[in-house]
Amino acid sequence: MNMLKAIIFSLAGFAANAQSAEIISTNSMACTKDINLWGHASRCACPVSSLYDPRLGACVIGTYEPIMVSGQILAGLGAIGGETTGIALRTFENPEISYELVLNKVDSKKLSQLNGLPFEVEGDFINLPGVEIPSRPAIIVRELRWLD
């Protein structure tokens, strides 16, 4: 039953994708100079139709789709041009499906040392834009649960 639930959550994330939140392009945002717990400015000016998400350090339009998946932590990821958050979760149900994890600095530091361990992740689904990989599925993490 847990496997079916995780598959449904995974598929729901992809299906809802077209109407879910997306990062919009901004040429130059006026931002505060402070750095928040997520490593970004705490506030920035965004175009009228969007809102600034301090977890991403970007302007977002639309609403987030909630997602919960379990899998194995993949830490220390690298990519050409830095198009990665550095940490991902490869799902147990389908090892070909993985989500990059958007984490605050504290959780990122902890998870970077827990490569290969099983976790359940709950958060907001978003596709991260990039140059080499135009759309990367990601979860802005709200909760992390280590699985025994």
PyMOL commands that set and color helices and strands:
alter all, ss='L'
color gray80, all
select helices_A, chain A and resi 2-19+80-82+105-111
alter helices_A, ss='H'
color red, helices_A
select strands_A, chain A and resi 22-23+51-53+58-61+65-75+87-91+98-102+118-129+135-146
alter strands_A, ss='S'
color yellow, strands_A
deselect
rebuild
show_as cartoon
